[in-house]
Amino acid sequence: MSYTPYTYTSPEDPAREDDGLFGLASVTWRVMSRRIMWVAVVRALYLQALHPRVIRGTLQNAPTITDPVDAWARLRRTRLFIETRTFGTRAEAERAGRRVRKIHETLTGTDPDGTRFRIDDPELLLWVHCGEVASIVDIARRSRLPFSAADLDTFVAEQRTSAELIGIDRAAAPASTGELDAYYEQIRPSLHACDEAMESLRLTIHPPVPDGNRVLKLGLPPFSALAFSTLPRWARQLYGRPHGLVSDMAATAGIQAARLALRQERLFLGAMRAIHRAETAGDNSGT
């Protein structure tokens, strides 16, 4: 049975009711319409996993995530949520946000000492939000996209609307890149790569891919490695991976090369067709 939790009206549809939460003139639309931003999405997952409760809560509530069909069904839902939130009408985005909040409010996680915690704990939600925003800002800078420092400050401020959508107090979300940097300085002492984070890292190196998707099987490991290489030095150090200046320079060069490659329509569409086949397998599974 097909399962499509989020849908949105194309921005090109003249029958759209409105321009959504952000609109055509927003920095958010300009940034998120770039294909290279999917590297930022994967980077965000690595960053978010460095909060032990976030990664534990994720894995404890997704016990079949290593199954190829389930993994790709989940990926599709994540992608559709981001697209709906960003490009959908206001009603479509708000409906997607309500669904996420409703799911989160029913879920809990458990620490190794038996302490239970809510998945919708405001501190955990804020960490996830900041991981996504920081990753998008970093990839926009590294890939030499035409965004000024003021543009990126505006993007961070606009994303407070995204934060509200999943249940975060707007006032608690960073409103500039400076505030975002200050947030990370404050929270870094509480981060580390727990066993679950390391397991997730290994999973992305050899990702679960449905049968018959050779493009994904060959392309995902280098794509994941590129996303990981763009993490801040301190984050790569927590994972026990190279974190020097040379690694930073190589990551930046890789991102710029990837941005140019994604401009080649044939290569991009080939990858998208492979992803569609994987998603279709997930839909047909009834997940």
C-alpha positions as CSV (number, residue, x, y, z in Angstrom):
1,M,0.0,0.0,0.0
2,S,1.3,3.4,-0.9
3,Y,2.2,5.7,2.0
4,T,2.8,9.4,1.3
5,P,2.5,11.4,4.5
6,Y,3.5,14.7,3.0
7,T,2.4,16.3,-0.2
8,Y,2.8,19.8,-1.6
9,T,1.7,21.9,-4.5
10,S,4.5,22.8,-6.9
11,P,5.7,26.4,-6.7
12,E,5.1,26.5,-10.5
13,D,1.4,25.7,-10.1
14,P,-0.6,28.8,-10.9
15,A,-3.4,27.5,-8.7
16,R,-1.4,27.6,-5.5
17,E,-3.1,29.4,-2.7
18,D,-0.1,31.2,-1.4
19,D,3.7,31.2,-1.3
20,G,4.0,29.2,1.8
21,L,6.0,29.9,4.9
22,F,8.9,31.6,3.1
23,G,8.0,32.7,-0.5
24,L,9.9,33.1,-3.7
25,A,11.8,36.2,-2.5
26,S,13.2,34.4,0.6
27,V,16.8,33.3,1.0
28,T,15.4,30.0,2.1
29,W,13.9,29.3,-1.3
30,R,17.1,30.5,-3.0
31,V,19.3,28.3,-0.9
32,M,17.2,25.1,-0.7
33,S,16.6,25.0,-4.5
34,R,20.2,24.1,-5.0
35,R,20.9,20.4,-5.5
36,I,24.1,20.5,-3.5
37,M,22.0,21.0,-0.4
38,W,21.3,17.3,-0.2
39,V,24.9,17.0,0.9
40,A,24.0,19.3,3.8
41,V,21.1,17.1,4.8
42,V,23.4,14.0,5.1
43,R,26.0,16.2,7.0
44,A,23.3,17.2,9.4
45,L,22.5,13.6,10.2
46,Y,26.2,13.0,11.2
47,L,26.2,16.1,13.3
48,Q,22.9,15.4,15.0
49,A,24.1,11.9,15.9
50,L,26.7,13.4,18.3
51,H,24.0,14.1,20.8
52,P,23.6,10.7,22.6
53,R,19.9,11.1,23.3
54,V,19.1,12.1,19.8
55,I,20.8,9.1,18.2
56,R,19.5,6.7,20.9
57,G,16.0,7.9,20.6
58,T,16.2,7.6,16.8
59,L,17.5,4.1,16.8
60,Q,15.2,2.9,19.6
61,N,12.2,4.0,17.7
62,A,13.3,2.7,14.3
63,P,14.5,-0.8,15.0
64,T,14.2,-1.9,11.4
65,I,16.2,1.1,10.0
66,T,19.0,-1.3,8.7
67,D,16.4,-3.0,6.5
68,P,16.9,-1.5,2.9
69,V,13.2,-1.1,2.2
70,D,12.5,0.5,5.5
71,A,15.6,2.8,5.3
72,W,14.5,4.2,2.0
73,A,10.9,4.6,3.0
74,R,12.1,6.7,5.9
75,L,14.4,8.7,3.7
76,R,11.6,9.5,1.4
77,R,9.4,10.7,4.3
78,T,12.3,12.9,5.5
79,R,12.8,14.4,2.0
80,L,9.1,15.0,1.5
81,F,8.8,16.8,4.8
82,I,11.7,19.1,4.0
83,E,10.3,19.9,0.6
84,T,6.8,20.4,1.9
85,R,8.0,22.6,4.8
86,T,10.1,24.7,2.4
87,F,8.2,24.9,-0.8
88,G,4.6,23.9,0.1
89,T,1.7,26.3,0.7
90,R,1.2,27.5,4.3
91,A,-1.6,24.9,4.9
92,E,0.6,22.1,3.5
93,A,3.6,23.1,5.6
94,E,1.5,23.4,8.8
95,R,-0.2,20.1,8.2
96,A,3.3,18.4,7.8
97,G,4.4,20.1,11.0
98,R,1.4,18.9,13.0
99,R,2.0,15.4,11.8
100,V,5.6,15.5,13.0
101,R,4.7,17.0,16.3
102,K,2.0,14.3,16.8
103,I,4.4,11.5,16.1
104,H,7.1,13.0,18.4
105,E,4.8,13.5,21.3
106,T,4.2,9.7,21.5
107,L,7.8,8.7,21.5
108,T,10.4,8.2,24.3
109,G,13.9,7.0,24.5
110,T,16.0,5.3,27.3
111,D,19.5,6.1,28.4
112,P,21.9,3.2,29.4
113,D,21.1,3.8,33.1
114,G,17.4,3.4,32.5
115,T,16.4,7.0,32.5
116,R,13.6,7.7,30.1
117,F,13.3,10.9,28.0
118,R,10.9,12.4,25.6
119,I,11.8,12.7,21.9
120,D,10.1,16.1,21.8
121,D,12.2,17.5,24.6
122,P,12.8,21.1,23.5
123,E,16.6,20.8,23.9
124,L,16.7,17.8,21.6
125,L,14.4,19.4,19.1
126,L,16.6,22.5,19.1
127,W,19.8,20.4,18.6
128,V,18.3,18.7,15.6
129,H,17.1,22.1,14.1
130,C,20.5,23.7,14.6
131,G,22.3,20.7,13.0
132,E,20.2,21.1,9.9
133,V,20.6,24.9,9.7
134,A,24.3,24.9,10.4
135,S,24.9,22.2,7.8
136,I,23.1,24.2,5.1
137,V,25.0,27.3,6.0
138,D,28.3,25.5,5.8
139,I,27.7,23.9,2.5
140,A,26.4,27.2,1.0
141,R,29.7,28.8,2.0
142,R,32.0,26.0,0.9
143,S,30.4,25.5,-2.5
144,R,30.8,29.2,-3.4
145,L,27.1,29.7,-4.0
146,P,26.3,33.4,-4.5
147,F,25.2,34.1,-0.9
148,S,26.6,36.9,1.2
149,A,27.2,36.8,5.0
150,A,24.0,38.9,5.3
151,D,22.1,36.4,3.2
152,L,23.1,33.6,5.4
153,D,22.2,35.5,8.5
154,T,18.8,36.1,6.9
155,F,18.5,32.3,6.2
156,V,19.2,31.4,9.8
157,A,16.6,34.0,11.0
158,E,14.0,32.6,8.5
159,Q,14.6,29.1,9.8
160,R,13.1,30.1,13.1
161,T,9.8,29.5,11.3
162,S,10.9,25.9,10.6
163,A,11.8,25.6,14.2
164,E,8.3,26.7,15.3
165,L,6.8,24.1,12.9
166,I,8.2,21.2,14.9
167,G,7.4,22.6,18.3
168,I,10.4,24.8,19.2
169,D,10.0,28.2,20.8
170,R,10.9,30.7,18.1
171,A,12.8,32.8,20.6
172,A,15.0,29.9,21.5
173,A,16.2,29.3,17.9
174,P,19.3,31.2,16.7
175,A,18.5,34.3,14.6
176,S,22.0,34.7,12.9
177,T,25.1,32.8,12.1
178,G,26.7,34.4,15.1
179,E,24.0,33.1,17.4
180,L,24.3,29.7,15.8
181,D,28.1,29.6,16.5
182,A,27.4,30.6,20.1
183,Y,24.9,27.8,20.5
184,Y,27.6,25.3,19.4
185,E,30.2,26.7,21.7
186,Q,27.7,26.2,24.6
187,I,26.6,22.7,23.8
188,R,29.8,21.1,22.6
189,P,30.9,19.8,26.1
190,S,27.8,17.6,26.2
191,L,28.5,15.9,22.9
192,H,30.3,12.7,22.1
193,A,30.2,9.8,19.6
194,C,28.5,7.1,21.6
195,D,28.3,3.5,20.4
196,E,25.0,4.2,18.6
197,A,26.6,7.2,16.7
198,M,29.5,5.0,15.6
199,E,27.1,2.3,14.5
200,S,25.2,4.9,12.4
201,L,28.4,6.0,10.8
202,R,29.3,2.5,9.8
203,L,25.8,2.0,8.4
204,T,26.2,5.0,6.1
205,I,29.6,3.7,4.9
206,H,27.8,0.5,3.8
207,P,24.3,1.8,3.4
208,P,21.3,-0.6,3.1
209,V,20.2,-0.3,-0.5
210,P,17.3,-2.2,-2.1
211,D,18.2,-4.8,-4.7
212,G,18.5,-3.6,-8.2
213,N,19.9,-0.1,-7.4
214,R,23.5,-0.3,-8.6
215,V,23.8,3.5,-9.0
216,L,22.9,4.0,-5.3
217,K,25.1,1.1,-4.2
218,L,28.1,2.6,-5.9
219,G,27.3,6.3,-5.4
220,L,26.2,6.5,-1.8
221,P,29.4,5.6,0.0
222,P,31.5,8.4,-1.7
223,F,28.5,10.8,-1.3
224,S,28.3,10.0,2.4
225,A,32.1,10.3,2.8
226,L,32.0,13.8,1.2
227,A,29.2,14.9,3.6
228,F,31.1,13.5,6.6
229,S,34.3,15.3,5.5
230,T,32.6,18.7,5.7
231,L,31.8,18.3,9.4
232,P,33.5,20.8,11.8
233,R,37.0,19.7,12.9
234,W,35.8,19.1,16.5
235,A,33.0,16.9,15.2
236,R,35.3,14.7,13.1
237,Q,37.6,14.5,16.1
238,L,34.8,13.2,18.2
239,Y,34.2,10.5,15.6
240,G,38.0,9.7,15.7
241,R,38.5,10.7,12.1
242,P,41.0,13.1,10.4
243,H,40.3,16.7,11.4
244,G,43.3,18.8,10.2
245,L,43.6,21.7,7.8
246,V,44.4,19.4,4.9
247,S,41.1,17.5,5.5
248,D,39.2,20.8,5.5
249,M,40.7,21.9,2.2
250,A,40.0,18.6,0.6
251,A,36.4,18.7,1.8
252,T,35.9,22.2,0.4
253,A,37.4,21.1,-3.0
254,G,35.2,18.1,-3.0
255,I,32.0,20.1,-2.4
256,Q,32.9,22.6,-5.1
257,A,33.5,19.7,-7.5
258,A,30.2,18.1,-6.5
259,R,28.3,21.3,-7.1
260,L,29.6,21.5,-10.6
261,A,28.9,17.8,-11.2
262,L,25.3,18.2,-10.1
263,R,24.8,20.9,-12.7
264,Q,25.2,18.1,-15.3
265,E,21.5,17.2,-15.8
266,R,22.2,13.7,-17.0
267,L,24.2,12.7,-13.9
268,F,21.7,14.2,-11.6
269,L,18.7,12.6,-13.2
270,G,20.3,9.2,-13.3
271,A,20.8,9.4,-9.5
272,M,17.2,10.7,-9.0
273,R,15.9,7.7,-11.0
274,A,17.8,5.3,-8.8
275,I,16.4,7.0,-5.7
276,H,12.9,6.8,-7.1
277,R,13.2,3.1,-7.7
278,A,14.4,2.7,-4.1
279,E,11.5,4.8,-2.8
280,T,9.0,2.9,-4.9
281,A,10.2,-0.3,-3.3
282,G,9.6,1.3,0.1
283,D,6.1,2.4,-0.9
284,N,5.1,-1.0,-2.1
285,S,6.2,-2.5,1.2
286,G,3.5,-0.7,3.0
287,T,5.9,1.1,5.4
